[in-house]
Amino acid sequence: MRIALSTGGGDAPGLNAVIRAAVLAATRRGWDVLGIKRGYAGLLGDDEVIPLTAASVRGIAHMGGTILGTTNRGSPFRYPVKQPDGGFIYVDRSDELMERARALGIDAVVSIGGDGSLKIARQLSEKGMKVVSVPKTIDNDVPHTVNSFGFDTAVSTVVEALDKLHTTAESHDRVMVCEVMGRDAGFIALYAGIAGTADVILIPEIPFDIQVVIDKIHARERAGRRFTIVVVAEGAVPVGGTQAILGQSLPGEMRRLGGMAEPLARALQEATGKEARSITLGHLQRGGQPTGYDRLLSTRFGAAAVRAIEEEKWGHMVALQTPHIVYVPVEDVLREEKRVDLDGDIVKTARELGIVFGD
């Protein structure tokens, strides 16, 4: 048996732990393991395919990033090809990828990625490739798994930042607006906002009225609390408004959400007369060493992916359904969306603490 590992989409802490676990579990079975560099680019000649052994993955579980590299612009079904005039055309190179995989003797692929990678995995399965998927996203928006790895580390990073913002906000009686990642889901903002004792949390699932935020700032002022911490998800939407978009996306890339914090801080300063500052944590949330929780989850996912191959669970994704790791058909995962449950206990907890969502 010869398997290949691919990491696609945005990086997330824990990728290397998945790779390590999959390699160790596979080599214990006597299998060969290959690593496809930068998503599927290695199979398309734009990068390389490398052998992975127990020795080559030694000491990587604690490392951020991915030793294989990754990309969010490399779908083999819509591959961007640069033209002489600097523009791009999109080419279906999936047949080329399948032929290259056959030439390398690849029997199965472990695709480690988020929703984009899951869609590619489904398409490759339809073409006859044997694929097992591992959910990866700091946004925690992949259905049918309680958590995806990287989420816990991202939340911890945001909480650490909020702890530091509290001291400077309180010292200067400021309103601090902190923008976090999450795309169309508010999990990072919600979990980190509660853990980091924010006063306002704005998430995509709840369109916000800025007047509610202003009223909260005034209420805190009257209570002698002269500073306010606002956490805003990059995909948050004001009532009657639209999501903020950060400039032009690169070829093959999804739209880039973000840019809500600065105009929100300006509006709050004008409305309240209080000094307001903004900070966007950005890719800090993707970087650094994974937490112990994410290392364990990643390791469990990597080992489970190898078991899934052994059990011929083609077209399935490994998932955490506490306390077990299970196999879920990728088709079922792609049929649904995972968003914050507005009637769930976490949102209820936030409201009971007096946290405002802008509704």
C-alpha angles and dihedrals in degrees: 000000000000119000132183130210125214128186115199140173125022118348120257132188107261100042092113091049089056091049092048094048093047092049094048093046092047097045090050085061091051094252127143117238129204128189119218110212121229101001106299096335090104090063092048097054096253091106135358143277113228134191116250121207137169088263095051093054096044113128098006102107093091095046124103122226122029129284088217096055122228143222138195094204103060111090106153087214092058105021116175113234118188117230129213090256091057095255127116136236125194119234132188103234097164095112089053090051092050091050092049091050090052091048090054092049094241110171099182141002130220106210112199112193151088133273094310092052090046090056091050090048090054092050092049090049089054088055091054103265115139105233135175117187133214117200113238126174135118087214092069090217100130110115125233095031123089090217138002116214116262093040096093092049092049091051091049090051092052093046090052089052092048091051089057094043090055093062096049093041092052093045092055101030089240138156107234119198114197119191118205136183128257105118108216094351127076101208097114093046093045099046096040093041092056095042091045093048096240119178097214128030120187116193134174093246092064117049105219133225109215090211089065089055091048090050090052092053091050091047091053090048091054089050091054095257101126098182134060133199116210121188114195125185115226090241097049115133129206116226107278092005139098137244118275114251123204106222128282119340119231119251111291093009126123119245112286111236121201146082098102098117101067099050090042091053091049092050092049092049092051093047099044104029089230123126109258128190132186134211130185113204093195118161093002083086091061098046139076135040118329118247119252089259092054093046091054094045092047091049091050091049093049094050091044091053090059091048089051090055090049089052091045094239092164116181092021133121124216111236142180112242098167123281094005137060108228139177118248125186109252088224089063092048093052092047092067142049125224116216137155111290103235091198094048127111095254094061089042090051091052093050092048089055090055095254112154123222096187096253 
